[in-house]
Amino acid sequence: QKEVEQNSGPLSVPEGAIASLNCTYSDRVSQSFFWYRQYSGKSPELIMSIYSNGDKEDGRFTAQLNKASQYVSLLIRDSQPSDSATYLCAVRDGRGGSYIPTFGRGTSLIVHP
Amino acid sequence: EAQVTQNPRYLITVTGKKLTVTCSQNMNHEYMSWYRQDPGLGLRQIYYSMNVEVTDKGDVPEGYKVSRKEKRNFPLILESPSPNQTSLYFCASGLDTQYFGPGTRLTVL
């Protein structure tokens, strides 16, 4: 059974700070990693995808992947109150035609002014 | 505008009464999928479809059916709903970049 673990939070950070969200996964052969943002009462929205070790930056967001440690993180720089949401980590292995992603339960982020 | 639509958005029904939740996308995606989201359990995939007439089970397919007769539509069918299928359901389109529909909140009494 593949598992994706996230701290449920809430993670509370002041406006302008860096928010660091973490995710660990159990399946060592996982190939694709995704971060989604979900506002309360809304549907998930893809923020970042990452496929190889290292960092990937997009605006204020940086995804970091370490396959050896089975760890993926999302950094949000200059956090804004509008970043307050639940962040979902998803992992997919793609072996043998498997396209079923496994989602973590999400980390709630609160950015306070 | 890229869009995934679902209907109905809210549904209250009774045990055993067959229902269908429709899903449609306008992005010409081959891959579509259905999820349910439950408190404490997160998002779990019910079924997915790689293309027309090609569907496969996700992690929690029991009690659900799907069909993919056209590329744009991927309905979710509950032939005999039970209270444990009370949940928030999302349709999604696309593989690496998944676009989620607005959700259908289903209550089965």
Interface residues (C-beta under 8 A of the other chain):
Chain A: S32 F34 K42 S43 P44 E45 L46 S49 L88 A90 Y99 I100 P101 T102 F103 G104 R105 G106
Chain B: Y31 G40 L41 G42 L43 R44 Q45 Y48 M50 G58 D59 F90 L95 D96 T97 Q98 Y99 F100 G101 P102 G103
